[in-house]
Amino acid sequence: MDVIIGATSTGWMVVLLGLKFSILKLALPLITFGAILKLLAKDLLALMGMTIAGFNLLFLEIYILQQAMVGVVASIDLRRWSTESILSKLLSILLVL
C-alpha cells in the first residue's frame, strides 16, 4: 500500500509542480519552520517539527549532491564499456549496485 501511495503522490507532484520545480525554494523555509517548531513546541508538535526539518534536510542534501555531480556526468562516458561481452555486462551490474 505504501508503494502505491508513494508512486501516486510523486506523479501528482510532477503534474502540479512541473519538472522544473526547485525543491530548494521550498526546503529552506520548511527546515527553518521545523527547527523553530522543534525548539519551541513540546511533545507531538516538537516531533512533527523534527520530522519536517529532517525530511527537508534530506531534500536539501539531494539538491547539493545533484549540483556537485553535474561536472562528473560530463566527464564519464559509459558507452565505451557497452560491448556484448560478459565482462562488460558484469561491470554494468556492478556500477548499478
Stockholm file with secondary structure:
# STOCKHOLM 1.0

chainA/1-97         MDVIIGATSTGWMVVLLGLKFSILKLALPLITFGAILKLLAKDLLALMGMTIAGFNLLFLEIYILQQAMVGVVASIDLRRWSTESILSKLLSILLVL
#=GR chainA/1-97 SS CHHHHHHHHHHHHHHHHCTTCCHHHHHHHHHHHHHHHHHHCCHHHHHHHHHHHHHHHHHHHHHHHHHHTHHHHHHCCGGGGCSSSHHHHHHHHHHHC
#=GC SS_cons        CHHHHHHHHHHHHHHHHCTTCCHHHHHHHHHHHHHHHHHHCCHHHHHHHHHHHHHHHHHHHHHHHHHHTHHHHHHCCGGGGCSSSHHHHHHHHHHHC
//
